[in-house]
Amino acid sequence: MRAYFKEYTANNASITGKLKDYSVMQYGYTETATTEPVGPKFLRITDIAQNYIDWNGVPYCPISEGNHEKYVLSEGDVVVARTGATVGYAKMVGRNIPDSVFASFLVRIRPIDDEYRYYFGLAITSSEFLDFVQTNAGGSAQPQANPPLLGEFELSIPNKQSLPEFNTKISSFLGVIESNETEISKLHEVKDTMVKMLSSR
């Protein structure tokens, strides 16, 4: 998928621009996580700093209806860690996710034009974006990356006419990846259950 993304960008990017000019950024919700299902899943830095998001391990949080509407995650949303050792780590949200909101140490990035959501998602979850953030994040003991800093990232902008084919292919790629991640998560769940059963004997 990364190879296709790079090839597509090389063949279709017509201009270069800063992320801040093509996206909307938002800080996450402040609340205490709980293992009790009192509300939606509560996505945190810890959850996105892995190879993939294991939704079974993501905790919950209480939230009002108004705040839920403000912070609920949708397919194609990208969340970025804005502080700590994993500053700049990012994940793009898939289509088959539980009802979820994102925590305050994350920044959500959405393109102004929704047609670009997959393209921006791959750009922001790239090694180039991570290198940019970690190089420029302020604070030696506790690196910080706020929206103004994230917005300075420069990326190639493809022409919109080429996006439908790109989106179709990326959606297919992501569907396979998400399916594999779900199966891995189920296997981990079975493993944990078996370990608990054996240890209780």
Buried (B, 14 or more C-beta within 10 A) or exposed (E): EEEEBEEBBEEBBEEEEEBBEBBEBBBBBEBEBEEEEEBBBBBBBBBBBEEBBBBEBBBBBEBEEEBBEEBBBEBBBBBBBBBBEBBBBBBBBBEEBEEBBBBBBBBBBBBEEEEBBBBBBBBBBBEEBBEBBBEBBEEEEEBEBBBEBBBEBEBBBBEEEBBEEBBEBBEEBBEEEBEEBBEEBEEEEEEEEEEEEEEEE
